[in-house]
Amino acid sequence: MLKHINGFIFDMEGVFFKEYHILPGGKDIIKTLKEKNIPFVFLTNLSTKTSGEIHDILMRTGIYVNKDQIITCADLARNYLLENHKDEKVKVFGSKALKNFIYENYRVGSKEVDVIVIGMEPSISIADLSEIRKHISENKKVIFTNPDYYSPTNNGFDFECGVMLELFRPHLKEEPIVIGKPSNYAFDYAIEKLNVPKEYVAMIGDTYETDIKGAHDAGILPIHLQTSDESYNTITLDAYEYKDLVELNLELQNCTY
């Protein structure tokens, strides 16, 4: 099966690392892909780090990839805004990293706001929530970075942007724009980066709701790694199953391209 794959999309949190500690097989599979000249990118729903920050973390752990091989919610959100709301005023509710990244290209909206971008920020205030509700009531365009309820950690799970989405869903007058996985926008962006026909692309992830569903919707090969607690997944979809990156890498090493 893997011998027909000429490009890989990797999830990061829960697959490649956990709390930014590289999981077993991570370094080895990158080495294998480089030796076989197989293109790959990382596609993560993390909204609290930019691609540059994650690149620095990987470099410090001895994993050498190009920064443009890392696609975060911040990358997707900024690109979406530039394509669809280039000259509008934007207000960001989320991590410092998300704000700084988007505000490099946009005037900060204050009283006049056209679009709001919502990510996850553990210290978000009641005042912020009230302001978001106000903008929604004024029919401002709303973009959520991702639909995940949780992000896996060594001690369980942290809340993610999906919690914000559910909090404000009853107040939204139209279907919200959700930019991260499993959206077609996220997968199309990653496939374009690979420059490989999608019938030869595989997605490696640990969640059925985002990674595997997104792969199915995008028409690429879904590969599920059993690296997250079962309670993290609430649906099951057809996918090739591997225990972890170690097992996946062993099969990849034996493939002839």
C-alpha positions in Angstrom: 0.0 0.0 0.0 2.7 2.5 1.0 4.7 1.8 -2.2 2.1 3.8 -4.1 2.3 6.8 -1.9 4.6 9.7 -3.2 3.7 12.3 -0.6 2.8 12.4 3.1 0.9 14.8 5.3 1.6 14.3 9.1 -0.4 15.5 12.0 1.8 16.7 14.8 0.3 16.8 18.3 -0.3 13.2 19.4 1.4 11.7 16.3 4.8 13.3 15.9 5.2 14.8 19.4 3.3 15.3 22.6 3.8 18.5 24.5 6.7 19.1 22.1 8.5 15.9 23.1 9.2 13.8 20.0 7.4 10.5 20.1 9.2 7.2 19.2 9.9 6.8 15.5 9.7 10.5 14.7 13.3 11.1 13.9 13.6 7.8 12.0 10.6 8.3 9.7 11.9 11.7 8.7 15.3 10.2 7.9 13.6 7.5 5.8 11.5 10.0 3.8 14.6 12.1 3.1 16.6 9.1 2.0 13.8 8.0 -0.4 13.2 11.6 -1.6 9.6 11.5 -0.6 8.0 14.9 0.0 6.2 15.5 3.2 4.5 18.3 5.2 3.1 18.7 8.7 -0.5 19.9 9.1 -1.5 20.7 12.6 -4.6 22.2 14.2 -2.5 23.8 17.0 -3.5 27.4 17.2 -1.0 28.4 20.0 2.2 28.2 18.0 3.3 29.5 14.6 5.1 27.4 12.0 8.3 29.3 12.9 8.0 28.5 16.5 7.4 24.8 15.8 10.3 24.8 13.4 12.6 26.1 16.1 11.4 23.3 18.5 12.0 20.6 15.9 15.5 22.0 15.1 16.4 21.9 18.8 15.5 18.3 18.9 17.6 17.4 15.9 14.9 17.2 13.3 15.8 19.3 10.3 12.9 20.3 8.1 12.1 23.5 6.2 9.8 26.0 7.9 7.5 25.9 4.8 6.9 22.2 5.4 5.0 23.1 8.6 1.4 24.3 8.2 -0.5 25.6 11.3 -3.9 27.1 11.8 -2.2 30.5 11.8 -0.8 29.8 8.3 -4.2 28.7 7.1 -6.1 31.6 8.7 -3.7 34.2 7.3 -3.8 32.7 3.9 -7.6 32.5 3.9 -7.8 36.1 5.0 -5.4 37.3 2.3 -7.4 35.4 -0.3 -10.9 36.5 0.8 -10.7 39.6 3.1 -7.5 41.3 2.0 -8.5 44.9 2.6 -10.7 44.4 5.6 -10.1 45.1 9.3 -9.5 42.0 11.4 -9.7 41.3 15.2 -8.1 38.2 16.6 -9.1 36.4 19.8 -6.5 33.7 20.6 -2.9 33.1 21.5 -0.2 35.8 21.3 1.4 33.7 18.5 -1.8 33.7 16.4 -2.4 37.4 16.9 1.2 38.4 16.0 1.2 36.2 12.9 -2.0 37.6 11.5 -1.4 41.2 12.5 1.8 41.2 10.4 -0.6 41.6 7.4 -3.6 43.3 8.9 -4.6 46.5 10.6 -5.8 45.7 14.1 -9.6 46.2 14.2 -10.8 48.1 17.3 -14.3 49.7 17.0 -14.4 49.0 13.3 -14.1 45.3 12.7 -15.0 43.4 9.5 -13.8 39.9 10.4 -13.0 38.2 13.7 -10.7 35.2 14.0 -11.2 32.9 17.0 -8.5 30.5 18.3 -7.9 29.1 21.8 -6.2 31.0 24.6 -6.3 29.5 28.0 -6.4 32.9 29.7 -9.2 34.3 27.6 -11.4 36.6 29.7 -15.1 37.1 30.1 -14.6 40.6 28.5 -13.2 38.9 25.4 -16.1 36.5 25.3 -18.6 39.3 25.6 -16.8 41.2 22.8 -16.9 38.2 20.5 -20.6 37.9 21.2 -21.1 41.6 20.3 -19.3 41.2 17.0 -21.4 38.1 16.2 -24.6 40.0 16.9 -23.4 42.7 14.5 -23.1 40.0 11.7 -19.3 40.3 11.4 -17.6 37.5 9.5 -16.4 34.8 11.9 -13.5 32.4 11.3 -12.6 29.6 13.8 -9.1 28.2 13.6 -10.1 24.5 14.2 -12.9 22.3 15.4 -11.0 20.2 18.0 -12.5 20.1 21.5 -9.2 18.8 23.0 -5.5 18.7 22.5 -3.7 15.7 24.0 -1.1 16.2 26.7 1.0 13.9 28.9 -1.6 14.5 31.7 -4.8 14.1 29.6 -6.2 16.9 27.4 -6.4 20.6 27.2 -9.3 22.5 25.7 -9.0 23.6 22.1 -10.9 25.9 19.8 -13.8 23.6 19.2 -15.0 24.5 22.7 -15.2 28.1 21.6 -17.1 27.0 18.5 -19.7 25.2 20.5 -20.0 28.1 22.9 -20.9 30.6 20.2 -22.7 28.3 17.7 -26.2 29.1 19.0 -25.5 32.8 18.3 -24.2 32.4 14.8 -26.6 33.3 12.0 -24.8 31.3 9.4 -22.6 28.2 9.2 -19.2 29.2 10.7 -15.9 29.1 8.7 -13.6 26.5 10.3 -10.2 26.8 8.7 -8.3 23.8 10.2 -8.7 20.0 9.6 -10.9 18.4 8.5 -11.7 21.3 6.1 -11.1 20.9 2.4 -9.3 24.2 2.6 -6.6 22.8 5.0 -6.1 19.6 2.9 -6.0 21.4 -0.4 -3.4 23.8 1.0 -1.3 20.9 2.2 -1.6 18.9 -1.1 -0.6 21.9 -3.1 2.5 22.3 -0.9 3.4 18.7 -1.7 3.0 19.2 -5.5 1.9 15.5 -5.7 -1.4 14.2 -7.3 -3.8 13.6 -4.4 -4.3 10.0 -5.4 -0.7 9.4 -4.3 -0.9 11.3 -1.0 -1.5 9.8 2.5 -2.6 11.5 5.7 -1.1 10.2 9.0 -3.1 11.2 12.0 -4.4 10.0 15.4 -8.0 11.4 15.3 -10.9 10.2 13.2 -12.8 13.5 13.5 -10.2 15.7 11.9 -7.3 13.7 10.4 -9.1 10.7 9.0 -12.4 12.4 8.1 -10.4 15.1 6.3 -8.4 12.5 4.4 -11.6 10.8 3.3 -13.2 14.1 2.2 -10.1 15.2 0.4 -9.8 11.9 -1.5 -6.4 10.9 -0.1 -5.2 7.7 1.7 -6.1 7.8 5.5 -3.6 6.2 7.9 -4.6 6.1 11.6 -2.0 5.8 14.3 -3.2 4.3 17.6 -1.2 6.9 19.7 -4.1 8.7 21.5 -6.5 7.6 24.2 -9.5 5.9 22.7 -11.8 8.4 24.5 -10.3 11.1 22.2 -12.1 9.7 19.2 -15.9 9.7 19.1 -16.3 8.3 15.6 -14.6 5.5 13.6 -13.9 5.6 9.9 -12.1 3.2 7.5 -8.3 3.7 7.6 -5.1 1.8 7.5 -4.1 1.2 11.1 -0.6 1.3 12.7 0.4 1.3 16.3 2.8 4.3 15.9 5.4 5.9 13.8 7.9 3.1 14.6 5.6 0.5 13.0 4.8 2.8 10.0 8.5 3.5 9.4 9.4 -0.2 9.3 7.0 -0.8 6.5 8.1 2.4 4.7 11.7 1.3 4.8 10.8 -2.0 3.0 9.0 -0.2 0.2 10.8 0.1 -3.2 10.1 3.4 -5.1 
